[in-house]
Amino acid sequence: MRFVVLILLLGCPAATTPAATIPAATTPPPAVAPAPTTQCRVEQREVQVEWTLDAAGFPTKQYVNNDAAAHQFATEWVRDRDGRTLRVETEMLEGIGEDRHFTRTLTHRESNRTVEVRYEERGEVHSERYFYDDRGRPIRIESVVGDGEPRITSCRYDDRGRVVMRDGVMYEYVGDRTMPSHARYDAFERAPFVAVGDAVFEGDPLEPYRHNAEIQRYLGDCTDVFFYPCSPVFAPPPAAGDTRGVRLPRFERRPAASMEAVVEQSLGCRNNGASGEDAPDETASDDDDWVDLGAVRCTVESVQTAVGTGRVRGVALVTIARGEEAEESTHLLLHLEDGWSLGPEVADGPFNGNQTVGTLRFAVSRVALQPVLSPTELGLVAHYETETNVAVDGAERAIRESGLILCTGLASAMLQCTRVAESIHEQVGDQVTEASARLRIVGDGTIAVDQVSGRHQRVPADTFVVEDWFE
């Protein structure tokens, strides 16, 4: 509800003041700029969670909208000057318990590199004990409810401050990225993360046959939220006199003077001269071809470029191979007004030449910049071909697919990429499904579709809006 107050002065005689008593004009004090904040938005199917973080990275507000459960609630954190949480205020905005307000009051007990936080909720005492390393980062969190068994979370970091282990899950990174490229659960299970600028998908939206439906999208300043509770911003400050941890490293777009510099700095690979659709120099020695990135070695397999205009001056699709098994991935590099920088990963795999499951082949060609969403906004359009073998419900599914890679919002924080299939051949046992269509990018935000043969869920049947394909 909006309240408007009007003050009217009617019929009041004007007061006169001798000129000598009129105070001199004073300059109003400068407005105090609000403390800078950042946002993180997490999306998963019908649930959206929005975080607001202050300049130090501490969460100050959280808004949750759950369409499936038909409820919304908002939470605020109240802290002291040292960053200790004093109270957590939660208000139900919609759903069961609507208009109810909950307050959680926290107490802290400190000892050598250990802090215990206690609060009461629903008649039970909750206790959380935080153990820190010598840089003030949490390395072990013990959570207990009432007389129950403690739940233990362990955290480990690399020399850059990135989380490389949480609860036994190992995280792998490409180059200087601050969001992981993969999570390794054991020697055999390895799940991908797809980074898009400062956003990351948990699961792979570009490989619809390899992930489950529970893709989570992290958009914005989300590194600390992603690694909860291993980020120092979710832990109370260590005991007085101990080192206080800072935020986890955040994604920062670092423009470079050349595409080669981005390849080496951000992907950890030395470009050995490939350009356009040319392959790397096969006569180069191993010493020239590889560059160390910690324990991972990396080389450039191919580079394909396109020249643009205006804010988007050019793009490149770079395929790299990492490690002894030459695990491949393809990345988008952007040339904007201030230089070259790393964009999203558009393909992941194959992992080695002998594999029989997963992505067996992935190739891109005909990279171009052209209007996609509007006549004045350039998007990336490239053609891809891929072969994939996956197991679905105990049956092997072999897929050959080709189509378009589309990336929009190239010069904005909302950069996003997707794949649209033009043809597909899928075989499960003796059953074969084939479909093909001709796609034409209109340049007004739509793609015209001419059906050629067959039907498949991955091949669009009718003209569609590009933005809808990202959903």
N, C-alpha and C positions, 0 to 999 in steps of 0.2 A: 504494500500500500504506500502511496506517495503522499506526503503532506506538504502543502504549499502555504507559506505564511506571507501575507501582504501587510505592510505597514503604511498607512495613509495619514498624512499630516494635512488636515483641512482647516482653513479659517484661523490658523495660528498666526498672531502678529509676528512680524520679523523682528528679532532681537538685534540691537545695535551694539557694537563694541568699539571703543575708541581705537584708532589705528595703532596707537603706541602699544596696546596690550595684545595685539594679534600675534600669537606665537609664530616663530619662523617655521617655514616648511621643513619637515624632516624626511630623510630618506627611509622608507620602510625597510625593516631588516630583510635580508635576502631569504627567499623561501628555502626551507630545508628539504633537500631532495630525499624522497623515500629510499630506504635501504634497498639495494638491488635484490631482486628475487629471480629465481628460475623455476621452470615448470617441467614436470615429467608426466606423461600420460601413458597409461598401460591399458591396452585393449585386448580382450579375449572373448570372442563370440559376443555374448549379450551383456558382458560386464565391462565397465569403464571405470578406471581409477585415476584421479588427477591429484598429483602432489604439487605443493608449493614449497620450495626450499629457500631459506634466507641466504645472505651473502656468504656465510660460513658453511653452507650446505645442509644445515639442520632442517629437518622437515618442520614446517609450521602449520600447514593445513593439508587435509586430505578429504577428497570428496569421492564417494563411491556410489555408482548407479548400477544396479543389478536389474536388468529388464526381466530376466527369467524369474527371479524371486519377487519382483515388483516392490523393491524397496530402495531407498536412498538415505544416506546419512553423511554427516560432515563431522570431522574431527579437527581439533586445534590443540597444539602443544604449548604449554606455558613454561618458560625456562628462566633460570637465574642468569646472572652475568657470565658465569663460567660454563654455561651450556647444559647444566643439569636440568632434567625435566622435573618440574614441581607438580604439575597437574596435566591431565589429559582430559579434555572436554569433548564429549560426543553428543550429537543431537540427531535424533531420527527425524528425517524430513518427510518420509513417505513409507508406507507399509506398516507391518505389525509394530506397535509401540510408537506410532507417529506422535510427534510433538513431545516425546519424552526426552529428558536430558540426563546424561550420565557423567559423573565426575570420578576420575581415578586419581587419587593422591599418592605420590611416590615418596619413599624415604630412602636415603642412601647411607651405606656404611662402607668406609674405606679402610684398606690395609695396603701392604706393600704390593703395588701393581695389581691389586684386586679391588673391585668395587661390587658391592651387593646392592641390588635395588629390590625393594619390597613394596607391594600394594595389595589391597584386598578387593576382590571382585566376586560377587554372588556368594558371599559368605566364606570364601576360601582365600587363603593367603598365597599369593604368587611371589616367587623369589627368582631372581635372575642374577647370577654371579658372572662377572666379566674378568678375564685374565688377559694381560697385555704383554706385548713384546717391548723391547727397549725403545721403539719408536712410537709407542702409545697406541698401537693398533690392536684390536681384539684378536686373540689367537684361539680362545676357547670361551664358549658361553654355556653355562649350565642353567637350565630352566626347570623349575620344580613347581608343581601345583599341589598344595596341601601336603599330604604325606606320600605322594606318589613318587615314582622313580624319576630321576633327572633326565631330561633330554639334552644331549650334548651336541653342540655345533663347534666344529674346528675350522680354522681359517689359516691359509698360508699365502704368502705374497712373494713376488719376484723382486729383483733389485730396482724395478721401476715403480714399485708400489701397487702393481696390478694383482688381483686375486688369481692365484693359480690352483688353489684347492679349497673346496668348501664341502664339508661332510663327505669326504672321500671322492668327490667328483673333481676330476682334473680339467682345467680350462686351458685351451690352446689359443694363441694369438698369431695374427699375421702382421709382421712389421711392427710399427709403433702404434697399432690400433689399441684402444683402451676397452673395447668390447670384444669378447672372445669370438673366434671363428668356429670353434668346436668345443663340445664338452665330452670328455672321455670317461665313461662309467666303469669300464674294465678293459681288459686287453682286446676285447672283441667289439664292444658296443661303443660307437662314436656318433654323437648327434651334432648336426650343424646349427650354427647361428648365422643369420644373414644380416650384415651391417649395411645400413643405408644412411650415409651421412652420420648424424648423431642418433639415429634410430637403429634398433636391432630387432630382428624377428627371432623368437625362440621356436625353432622349426624352420622349414624352408618354404616360403610361399611360391618360389619359382619351380619347385620340384613337387608337384601335387601327388605323386605316387610314393613319395618317400617319407612324408611326415603324417602325423595323425591330425585330426581336425582341431586340436587344441593349440593352435598357433597363438602365441602372445606377441604383441607388438609394443615395443618400448620406444616412445617418441619424445625427444627433447633431452633434457639434462638428467639422464636416467642411470648413470653408472652406479651411484650409491644405492639407488632403489633396487636395481637389478641384483646386486650382491648382498642384499639384506640377509643376515644381520652382521656380515663381516665388515661393512663399512664403519669407520670410526664415528660417523655422524649419527648412527643409531645406538652407539654405546655411550654411556656416561663418561665424562672426562676421568682419567685415571686419578689415583690418590694424589693429594697435594704434594708438589715437588717432583712428581714424575712427568716425563715427557708426554705432551698431549698430541694425539694423532690428528692428522688433517684428512681432508677428503681423499677419496680414491682418485687416481688420475682421470680426468675427463677428456672426452673427444674434443680436440681443437683442430679446426681446419687450418692447415699450415701450407699456404701457397708457396710454390717453388718456381724458380725461374724456367725450368724445363720439365718436360715429361720424364726424361731420364732420371732427373733428381727425385721426382716423386716415386718412381719405380724403385729406386735404391733406398730412399729414406723411409718411405711408408710401407712398402711391400718387402723390403729387405733383400731385393734382387738387383744385381748389376745388369743393366741393359747392354747387350753386346753388339748393338748396332742394328737390330731388326727394325724395320719401319714398313708402313703400308701393310701389304699382305706377305711380305718376305719373311722367311724363317730365319732364326738366328744363324750366325756363322758356324757351320758345323766343324770348321777347321780349328776353332778356338780350343785352347787347352783347357783342362779342368780348372786350372788356376784362374784363367781369364773368365771362365763361364760361370763360376759359382762364387757366392759370397756368404760368409758365415753370418748367421743371425742366432746368436746364442748357440744352442745345440742343433739348430735346424739350418739346412743348406737350401738355397733357392736359386732358380735360374729362370730367365724369360724364355718362353716357348714361342710366342708370337705377339705382334703388336699391329693393330689395325686402327686407322685414324680417319677422322672426318673433320672438315673445316666449316666453321659457322660464321655468324655475324653478330654484331651487337654485344650483349652481355655474355653470350655463349660463343666464344671464339673458336672452340674446337673440342673434340672428345677423342678418346682412345679406348679401345678394348684390349686389355693386356692379359694374356694367359701365362700363368707362372706354374712352375713345378717345384714342390718343396719336399725335402727329406730324401732318404735313400730310396724310397719307393716311388719318387716323383709324383706326389699327390698333386693333381692339377686343380686350379681354380682360375676363373676369369673375372677380371675387375674392370670397372668403369673409371677412367680418369677424366677430369674436367679441366678445361682451359677457360677460366673466366677472366674478368677484367684485371684482377690482381695476381694472376698467375695460375699455375697448374696445381691441382689437389686431388686427393683420393676420393672417389665416389663409392657406390655400392659394389658388392660382389654379385655378379649376375649368374654365375654358374659354379658348381662345386663338384669336382671329379672329372675324369676317373681317378682312382686312388693308386692303382698300379696296373701294369700291363697284363697281369695274369689273373685279375679278378673275374669272377663269374656272376657276381651279384652287384647291385647298385648301378651307378652310372658307368657304362662301359665306354661310351664315346660322347664327346661334346665338341661341336665346332661352330664357329660364328663366321659370317661373311657379309659383304655388302653393307657396311656400316655407313649411316647417313644421318645428317641433321636436317629435319624438315618440320613444317608446322604439323602439330598433332592436336592440341587442345584448342588452338585458335590460330588464325592466319598470321598473328604477330609473335607467337611463342614457339620457339624451336624445341622439338623433342628428339630423342635418339630413337632411330629405327634400325634394327639389324636383323639379319636372318640367322636362324640356328638350326642345327640338326643334332639329334641326340638318340642314343640307344641305351635302354635301361632294362635291367632284370630285377624284379622284386618278387618276394613271396607274399601272397595275400591269401589268408585263410588256408594255409598249407599248400596252396597251388602256386607254381611258378608263373609269373606274368612277364612276358617279353614284349617290349614296346619299342617301336621305331617311330620317331616323331620329328616334324619340322614345322617351322612357323616364324613368328616375329617376336623379337625382344623390343619392348616399348619402355622408355623412360621419360617421365615428364617432370616439370618443376626443376629443371637442371640448375637454375640459378637461385633456387630458394631452399629454405629449410625443409620444404615438403617434397623433396625429391623422392620419387618412387619408381620402381621398375616392375614389370610383369612379363609373362610370356603368353602369347596367343597362338594356339596350334592351327596350322593350315592343313596338315595331313597327318594321319596316324595309322599305324598298323599294330594291333594288339593281339597277342596270342596267349590264351590260357588253356593249356592242354591241347586238345584238338580244335578248340573253338577260336575262330579268327574274326576280329572286328576291324573294319577299315572305314575310313571316312576322309574326305578331302573337300576343301573349299578354296575360293580365291578371295583374299582380303585386300581391300583398298582403303588406304587412309585418306579420309576426306579433307582433314585439316581444320574442321570445326568442332572437334571433340567427339566425332563418331567414326566408326569403321564400317564400311559397306561390305556385305558378305554375299557372295554368289556360291550357292551350293553346287558342288560337282558330283559327289557320290557319297552314299552312306551317311550314317549318323553316329556321333560319339560326343560324350559330355564335354570333352576337351576342345572340340571343334565347334565354334559358334555357328548357329543355324541361321541367324538373321542379323541385320544391321544392329549395332549396339553402341552404347555410350562408353567411351574409354574409361571414364572415372568409375563406372559400375564394375568394370572388370577387375579393379583393384580390391573390391570388397571381398 
